[in-house]
Amino acid sequence: MKKGLSGMELTVNGKTRTVTDGATITTLLEELQINPLRVAVQLNQRIIRRELYEHTPLSTGDTLDIITFMAGGSL
């Protein structure tokens, strides 16, 4: 977040992060340079459908878990 802008504190994957007031899940993923097609997002212990990311506002105190999909092979 740029200096001088107001923000709110969230917990993202166990770490405190400040984002701009009015941020959405999409805004956060863009700030983190994360492709939304490669992750699942849990907001306050609820999985959020990808098509709702840009319409889901974040609030001070929210807890997010961003789970990255990884390709794997068989053993």
C-alpha positions as CSV (number, residue, x, y, z in Angstrom):
1,M,0.0,0.0,0.0
2,K,1.3,3.5,-0.8
3,K,2.2,5.9,2.0
4,G,-0.5,8.4,2.9
5,L,-3.4,6.2,2.0
6,S,-5.7,4.8,4.6
7,G,-6.0,1.1,5.0
8,M,-7.2,-1.9,6.9
9,E,-5.4,-4.8,8.5
10,L,-6.1,-8.3,7.4
11,T,-4.6,-11.7,8.1
12,V,-3.5,-13.4,4.9
13,N,-2.0,-16.9,5.2
14,G,-1.2,-16.2,8.9
15,K,0.5,-12.9,8.3
16,T,-0.8,-9.4,9.0
17,R,-1.2,-7.3,5.8
18,T,-2.5,-3.8,5.2
19,V,-4.7,-3.2,2.2
20,T,-6.4,-0.1,0.8
21,D,-9.9,0.7,2.2
22,G,-12.5,-0.7,-0.2
23,A,-10.3,-3.5,-1.4
24,T,-11.9,-6.7,-2.8
25,I,-10.4,-10.2,-3.0
26,T,-9.5,-9.4,-6.6
27,T,-7.6,-6.2,-5.5
28,L,-5.7,-8.2,-2.9
29,L,-4.7,-10.9,-5.4
30,E,-3.5,-8.2,-7.9
31,E,-1.4,-6.6,-5.2
32,L,0.1,-10.0,-4.4
33,Q,0.6,-10.7,-8.1
34,I,-1.4,-13.9,-7.8
35,N,-3.3,-15.4,-10.8
36,P,-6.9,-15.9,-9.5
37,L,-7.3,-18.9,-11.8
38,R,-4.6,-20.8,-9.9
39,V,-5.9,-20.3,-6.3
40,A,-8.8,-20.9,-4.0
41,V,-9.6,-18.3,-1.4
42,Q,-11.1,-18.9,2.0
43,L,-12.4,-15.7,3.7
44,N,-13.2,-16.1,7.4
45,Q,-13.4,-19.9,7.0
46,R,-15.8,-19.8,4.0
47,I,-14.6,-20.7,0.5
48,I,-15.5,-17.9,-1.9
49,R,-16.4,-18.8,-5.5
50,R,-14.0,-17.3,-8.0
51,E,-16.7,-15.4,-9.9
52,L,-17.4,-13.5,-6.6
53,Y,-13.8,-12.3,-6.0
54,E,-14.3,-8.9,-7.5
55,H,-17.6,-8.4,-5.7
56,T,-16.4,-9.5,-2.3
57,P,-15.2,-6.5,-0.2
58,L,-12.7,-7.1,2.5
59,S,-13.0,-5.6,6.0
60,T,-10.6,-4.9,8.9
61,G,-9.9,-8.1,10.8
62,D,-10.8,-10.5,8.0
63,T,-8.8,-13.7,7.8
64,L,-7.9,-15.0,4.4
65,D,-6.3,-18.3,3.3
66,I,-5.0,-18.3,-0.3
67,I,-4.4,-21.9,-1.4
68,T,-2.3,-22.3,-4.6
69,F,-3.0,-25.2,-6.9
70,M,0.1,-27.2,-7.8
71,A,0.5,-29.9,-10.5
72,G,1.6,-33.2,-9.3
73,G,2.5,-36.6,-10.5
74,S,1.8,-40.1,-9.5
75,L,4.0,-42.1,-7.2
